[in-house]
Amino acid sequence: MDTSYPNTQLFINGKWKDADAGENIDVINPAYESVIGKMAHARKADLDEALEAADKAFFKWKNVNSFERYKILQKAAKILRDRSNDIARIMTIEHGKPFGESLAEVNLSADITDWLGEEARRSYGRLIPSRSSDVYQMVVKEPVGPVAGFSPWNFPINQAVRKIGGAVAAGCSIIIKGPEETPASCAELVRAYADAGVPEGVINLVFGIPSEISEYLIPHPVIRKISFTGSTAVGKLLASMAGLHMKLVTMELGGHAPAIIFDDANVDNAVQMIANNKYRNAGQVCVSPTRFLVHESLYDKFVDGFVKISESQVVGDGLDPNTTMGPLAHDRRLDAMEMFVSDAVDKGAKVKTGGKRKGNKGYFFEPTVLTDVPTDAKMMNEEPFGPLAPITPFKNFDDVVKEANRLPYGLAAFAFTNSAKTAEKITSSIESGIVSVNQPWMPVVEVPFGGVKDSGYGKELGSEGLEAYLQSKFITQKSSI
């Protein structure tokens, strides 16, 4: 398979360009720790150019009817599918995830583009009956304005397309700060939209120092909405900054998803589904199961099955067709995994398999299963964001609900049971934006995605994914005076 990798430029006002100051940032292949290319580093002058472009483009693009926007998005989706193999190869080289996962991500981004384009044709308003016969009242939906989007590295296209697709479909312009670790695949997403005919200035792509870019874009008067995907700590800072300037905000933040295995579950099926889901994207998934809470009657069997599946994972270069789990995305994640495991062991946890770096080249970490992990261990309180699986027994329903809801996170939760009564009871008891029963749920385009509590607010995907970029205007008019 071709292993060439492109350098990445900024995309501003319809043109690919180097940064005005000529600065670049190295891009690292996480499987080999080698520099594979460069990415343009935006500074204030580049951001000013992008802001001017987005401002001008918005006042034109918002007046393009939704059917024309839909046709452009449909074309963008087709281009993404036509180029999916090439884009997936680029993503695997810069990110490390297995090629099959990269390919699925590209195709999902095409589905999201399709969906949001279709939804744009259905952004209905409504008529409201008036108390007077000569007055009519109506609500119309209008695009919110230029958007500043901040997209993470773990899903370089899937996260960016939610922001770009939603903004473009609604009639907004957008400046997207792409992920510095994985820039080229994100740039290919933007290229597909540009090649489909999105007018110049509607989409602008920048890279650089995240804090510099956010601190400049969020307060800027051109920007009307902020959409951020990333850690809870950073999200709170950006939300507070946006609040000072009364900017609309969508925050998709961290999670720490409980996976609950009740005593009446089919333990063999449950462990097969949830263990393989754990190691998708090397566990670098905000909805990844991260606390495995297993009824004591099934605990030993569940642990044995989870260890077996963990040890069967083929860890290696994502371009190798035999690989089932690639490297972590950067060296900081390696340090974090070692810290989490060391802390848990110091507090009495037992490592059943894995627990250390794999090899001495590349950011590989072994699929890791731990038992006897106390609740004061860091991995039971901070999002691990890696291939770590702490498994804990529970005795009864009330105890497991208390543990599941103990943390301030509330993005995703999983439960396995063959009792309809237990399923109904646990879905209503869990404090989470997403609850999946008897399946290893993954995001699909037609349903809303988002959390509660410290996991953020606002939704992406589904009809809500378009609504996030629209605002309601109430109009009332008397027939004559």
C-alpha positions in Angstrom: 0.0 0.0 0.0 1.2 3.5 -0.8 2.8 5.1 2.2 3.4 8.6 0.8 2.0 11.5 2.8 1.1 15.1 1.7 2.1 18.3 3.4 -0.9 20.2 4.6 -1.7 23.9 3.9 -4.3 26.3 5.3 -7.5 26.7 3.3 -8.7 30.3 3.4 -11.1 32.1 1.2 -11.2 29.3 -1.3 -7.5 28.9 -1.7 -4.9 26.5 -0.3 -2.0 28.5 1.0 1.1 28.5 3.3 0.9 30.4 6.5 1.7 34.1 6.0 4.8 33.8 8.3 6.0 30.7 6.5 5.9 28.6 9.8 5.3 24.8 9.8 4.7 22.1 12.3 6.0 18.6 11.9 3.6 15.7 11.6 4.6 12.4 13.2 3.7 8.8 12.2 2.7 7.3 15.6 3.6 3.7 14.4 7.3 4.6 13.8 7.8 8.0 15.6 9.1 9.4 12.3 8.4 12.8 10.7 6.3 12.2 7.7 5.3 15.8 6.6 4.6 19.3 7.6 1.6 21.4 8.3 1.1 25.1 7.9 1.1 27.0 11.2 -1.5 29.8 11.3 -0.9 33.0 13.2 -3.0 36.2 13.8 -2.6 37.4 10.2 -4.0 34.1 8.8 -6.9 34.2 11.3 -7.7 37.7 10.3 -7.8 36.7 6.7 -10.1 33.7 7.6 -12.4 35.9 9.6 -12.8 38.4 6.8 -13.5 35.6 4.4 -16.0 33.9 6.6 -17.8 37.2 7.3 -18.2 38.1 3.7 -19.2 34.6 2.6 -21.9 34.3 5.3 -23.9 37.2 3.9 -24.0 35.5 0.5 -24.3 31.8 1.6 -27.2 32.4 4.0 -29.3 33.6 1.0 -28.6 30.5 -1.1 -31.7 28.3 -0.9 -31.6 25.1 1.1 -32.1 22.9 -2.0 -29.0 24.3 -3.7 -27.0 23.8 -0.5 -28.3 20.2 -0.4 -27.1 19.5 -3.9 -23.6 20.7 -3.1 -23.5 18.6 0.0 -24.7 15.5 -1.9 -21.9 16.1 -4.4 -19.4 16.4 -1.5 -20.6 13.1 -0.1 -20.0 11.4 -3.4 -16.5 12.8 -3.7 -15.7 11.5 -0.2 -16.9 8.0 -1.2 -15.0 8.1 -4.4 -11.8 9.1 -2.6 -12.4 7.0 0.5 -9.5 4.6 0.1 -6.9 7.3 -0.5 -8.2 9.4 2.4 -8.3 6.4 4.7 -4.7 5.6 3.9 -3.6 9.1 4.8 -5.6 8.9 8.1 -4.0 5.6 9.1 -0.5 6.9 8.4 -0.9 10.0 10.5 -3.2 8.6 13.2 -2.3 4.9 13.4 -5.8 3.4 13.5 -6.3 0.2 11.4 -7.1 1.0 7.8 -10.6 -0.6 8.0 -11.5 1.8 10.9 -10.2 4.7 8.8 -12.2 3.6 5.8 -15.3 3.3 7.9 -14.8 6.8 9.3 -14.5 8.3 5.8 -17.7 6.6 4.6 -19.5 7.7 7.8 -18.4 11.3 7.1 -20.1 10.9 3.7 -23.3 9.7 5.3 -23.2 12.6 7.7 -22.8 15.0 4.8 -25.7 13.4 3.0 -27.9 13.5 6.1 -27.3 17.1 7.0 -27.9 18.1 3.4 -31.2 16.4 3.4 -32.1 17.9 6.8 -31.4 21.4 5.5 -34.3 21.0 3.1 -36.6 20.3 6.1 -35.6 23.1 8.5 -39.3 24.1 8.9 -40.7 27.0 10.8 -44.2 27.1 12.1 -47.4 29.2 12.2 -48.9 30.1 15.6 -52.6 30.9 15.8 -53.1 34.5 16.8 -55.5 36.0 19.3 -56.6 38.6 16.7 -58.1 37.8 13.3 -56.0 40.4 11.5 -52.7 39.3 12.9 -50.5 36.4 11.8 -47.6 35.0 13.8 -44.8 32.8 12.5 -41.4 31.4 13.5 -38.7 31.1 10.9 -35.3 29.4 11.2 -32.2 31.4 10.2 -28.5 30.5 10.2 -26.7 31.7 13.4 -23.8 33.2 11.5 -20.0 32.5 11.2 -18.9 29.6 13.3 -15.6 28.8 15.0 -15.2 25.0 15.2 -12.5 23.1 17.1 -12.0 19.5 16.1 -9.9 16.8 17.8 -7.4 14.3 16.6 -9.0 11.0 17.6 -11.5 11.1 14.7 -9.9 13.6 12.2 -12.8 13.5 9.8 -15.8 12.3 11.7 -15.6 15.1 14.3 -14.8 17.8 11.8 -17.6 16.9 9.4 -20.3 17.3 12.1 -19.3 20.9 12.5 -18.5 21.7 8.8 -21.5 19.8 7.5 -23.9 21.3 10.1 -22.7 24.8 9.5 -22.7 24.6 5.7 -26.1 22.9 5.5 -27.7 25.5 7.7 -26.3 28.4 5.7 -23.4 29.4 8.0 -19.8 30.0 7.2 -17.1 28.3 9.4 -13.5 28.5 10.4 -12.5 25.1 11.5 -9.4 24.6 13.6 -8.3 21.1 12.5 -6.3 18.6 14.6 -2.5 19.3 14.5 -1.7 15.6 15.0 -3.8 14.4 12.1 -4.1 17.4 9.7 -4.0 15.8 6.2 -7.2 13.7 6.4 -9.1 16.6 7.8 -7.8 18.7 4.9 -9.1 16.1 2.5 -12.5 16.5 4.0 -12.4 20.2 3.3 -11.0 19.6 -0.2 -14.0 17.4 -1.0 -16.4 20.1 0.1 -14.5 22.7 -1.9 -14.4 20.5 -5.0 -18.1 20.0 -4.7 -18.7 23.7 -5.2 -18.9 25.2 -1.7 -18.2 28.9 -2.4 -15.0 30.6 -1.3 -14.9 31.7 2.3 -17.7 29.5 3.5 -15.2 26.9 4.8 -11.8 28.0 6.2 -9.3 25.6 7.7 -6.5 26.6 10.0 -3.9 24.8 12.3 -1.7 26.1 15.0 -1.4 26.5 18.7 -4.9 25.6 20.0 -5.0 28.2 22.8 -3.8 31.0 20.5 -6.5 30.2 18.0 -9.3 29.8 20.4 -8.4 32.9 22.4 -8.5 35.0 19.2 -11.5 33.5 17.4 -14.0 33.1 20.3 -14.2 36.8 21.4 -14.0 38.1 17.8 -17.2 39.9 16.9 -17.4 38.1 13.5 -17.9 34.7 15.2 -21.5 34.0 16.4 -21.2 30.3 17.5 -18.6 28.0 19.0 -18.5 24.2 18.5 -15.9 22.3 20.4 -15.1 18.6 20.8 -12.4 17.7 23.3 -11.6 17.4 26.9 -13.8 18.6 29.7 -11.1 20.8 31.2 -10.5 22.7 27.9 -14.2 22.7 27.1 -15.0 24.5 30.4 -12.4 27.2 29.6 -13.8 27.8 26.1 -17.4 27.8 27.3 -16.6 30.4 29.9 -14.8 32.5 27.3 -17.8 32.2 25.0 -20.2 33.1 27.8 -18.3 36.4 28.4 -19.2 37.3 24.8 -22.7 35.8 24.6 -21.7 33.3 21.9 -23.9 30.2 21.2 -22.0 27.0 22.2 -22.1 23.3 21.5 -19.7 21.3 23.7 -19.0 17.6 23.1 -16.7 16.8 26.0 -15.1 13.8 27.8 -16.8 10.7 29.1 -16.2 7.8 31.4 -18.8 5.3 30.3 -19.9 2.5 32.6 -20.6 -0.9 31.1 -22.9 -2.8 33.4 -23.3 -6.6 33.1 -26.4 -7.8 35.1 -26.7 -11.3 36.5 -29.2 -12.4 33.8 -27.1 -11.3 30.8 -25.6 -13.7 28.4 -22.0 -13.2 29.6 -20.4 -14.8 26.5 -22.2 -12.5 24.1 -21.7 -9.4 26.4 -17.9 -9.9 26.7 -17.5 -10.4 23.0 -19.3 -7.3 22.1 -18.0 -4.9 24.7 -14.4 -6.1 24.7 -14.0 -5.6 21.0 -15.7 -2.2 21.3 -13.2 -1.3 24.0 -10.2 -1.6 21.7 -11.7 0.3 18.7 -9.4 3.2 17.9 -7.1 1.9 20.7 -9.7 3.1 23.2 -9.3 6.7 22.2 -13.0 7.2 21.9 -15.1 9.5 24.1 -18.0 6.9 24.2 -15.6 4.0 24.8 -16.6 1.8 27.8 -14.2 2.6 30.5 -15.6 1.2 33.8 -16.7 -2.4 33.6 -19.2 -3.2 36.4 -20.1 -6.9 36.5 -22.4 -8.7 38.7 -20.4 -10.8 41.2 -22.1 -14.1 39.9 -20.6 -13.5 36.4 -17.4 -11.7 37.4 -14.8 -14.4 37.0 -16.2 -15.7 33.7 -16.4 -12.1 32.4 -12.8 -11.4 33.4 -11.5 -14.6 31.8 -13.3 -13.8 28.6 -12.2 -10.2 28.5 -8.6 -11.3 29.0 -8.8 -13.8 26.2 -10.1 -11.3 23.8 -7.6 -8.7 24.9 -4.7 -11.1 24.3 -6.0 -11.9 20.9 -5.7 -8.3 19.7 -3.1 -7.9 17.0 -1.3 -4.6 17.8 0.7 -3.0 15.0 0.9 -0.7 12.0 -2.6 0.2 10.9 -1.7 -0.4 7.3 -1.0 -4.1 8.1 -4.2 -5.9 7.2 -3.7 -8.2 10.2 -3.7 -5.4 12.7 -6.8 -5.0 14.9 -5.4 -2.2 17.2 -3.0 0.5 16.1 -0.7 2.7 18.2 -1.9 5.6 20.4 -2.0 8.8 18.5 1.0 10.5 20.3 3.6 10.1 23.0 1.5 12.0 25.6 -1.0 9.1 25.5 1.7 6.6 26.3 2.8 8.6 29.3 -0.9 8.8 30.4 -1.4 5.0 30.1 1.7 4.3 32.1 0.6 6.8 34.8 -2.9 5.2 35.1 -1.6 1.7 35.4 1.1 2.6 37.9 -1.3 4.5 40.1 -3.9 1.7 40.1 -1.3 -0.9 40.9 0.1 1.2 43.7 -3.5 1.4 45.1 -3.9 -2.4 45.0 -5.1 -3.2 41.5 -4.0 -6.4 39.7 -3.0 -6.4 36.1 -4.5 -9.5 34.5 -2.9 -8.9 31.1 -1.0 -6.1 29.4 -0.1 -3.0 31.4 2.9 -1.7 29.6 4.3 -0.3 26.4 4.6 -2.7 23.5 8.1 -2.6 21.9 10.4 0.4 22.0 9.4 2.1 18.7 6.0 3.6 18.0 3.4 4.6 20.5 2.0 1.1 21.1 0.5 0.1 24.4 -0.8 -3.4 25.3 -4.5 -4.0 25.6 -4.8 -4.0 29.4 -7.2 -5.6 31.8 -7.2 -4.8 35.6 -9.1 -6.1 38.5 -9.4 -5.0 42.1 -9.2 -1.4 41.0 -10.3 0.9 43.9 -12.6 3.8 43.3 -9.9 6.3 44.3 -7.6 5.1 41.5 -7.1 7.8 38.9 -8.4 5.6 36.0 -11.7 5.3 37.9 -12.1 9.0 38.1 -10.3 10.5 35.1 -11.1 9.6 31.5 -8.4 7.1 30.5 -8.8 7.5 26.8 -6.8 4.4 25.9 -6.8 0.6 25.9 -7.4 0.1 29.6 -10.2 -2.0 31.0 -10.8 -1.9 34.8 -13.3 -4.6 35.8 -15.2 -4.3 39.1 -17.9 -6.6 40.7 -21.2 -5.3 42.1 -23.8 -6.9 44.3 -27.2 -5.2 43.5 -28.9 -2.7 41.3 -28.7 0.2 43.7 -25.0 -0.2 44.2 -24.2 -0.3 40.5 -26.4 2.7 39.7 -24.6 4.7 42.5 -21.3 3.8 41.0 -22.4 4.5 37.4 -23.6 8.0 38.4 -20.8 8.7 40.8 -18.7 10.8 38.4 -19.6 14.2 36.9 -19.4 12.7 33.4 -22.5 11.7 31.5 -21.8 11.0 27.8 -22.5 7.3 27.2 -23.4 4.2 29.2 -23.9 0.5 28.4 -25.9 -2.2 30.0 -26.5 -5.9 29.3 -29.5 -7.7 30.6 -32.2 -10.1 29.3 -34.8 -8.6 31.6 -37.1 -6.0 30.0 -37.9 -4.7 33.5 -34.2 -4.2 34.3 -33.5 -2.6 31.0 -36.3 -0.1 31.5 -35.1 0.6 35.1 -31.5 1.1 34.2 -32.1 3.4 31.2 -34.2 5.7 33.4 -31.7 5.6 36.3 -28.5 6.3 34.4 -27.4 10.0 34.1 -26.1 10.0 30.6 -26.9 11.5 27.2 -26.7 8.1 25.5 -27.6 4.7 27.0 -27.1 1.5 25.0 -28.6 -1.8 26.0 -27.4 -5.1 24.8 -25.3 -3.7 22.0 -21.9 -2.0 21.6 -23.4 1.2 20.3 -21.5 3.5 17.9 -22.7 6.8 16.5 -24.9 6.8 13.4 -26.0 9.9 11.5 -29.8 9.8 12.2 -29.7 9.9 16.0 -28.5 12.8 18.3 -25.1 12.6 20.0 -24.1 14.5 23.1 -23.8 14.3 26.8 -25.0 15.8 30.1 -23.2 17.1 33.2 -19.5 17.6 32.6 -19.7 15.8 29.3 -21.1 18.9 27.7 -24.3 20.3 26.2 -25.9 20.6 22.8 -26.2 17.8 20.3 -24.6 16.8 17.1 -26.0 14.4 14.4 -29.7 13.7 13.9 -32.0 16.6 13.3 -30.4 18.3 16.3 -27.2 18.4 14.3 -28.7 21.0 12.0 -30.7 22.8 14.7 -27.5 23.6 16.5 -26.6 26.0 13.6 -30.1 27.6 13.3 -31.8 30.2 15.5 -35.5 30.9 15.7 -37.0 34.3 14.7 -40.5 35.2 15.7 -42.4 37.4 13.3 -45.8 39.0 14.0 -47.7 41.2 11.5 -51.0 42.9 11.4 -52.7 43.0 8.1 -53.2 46.8 8.0 -53.0 49.9 10.2 
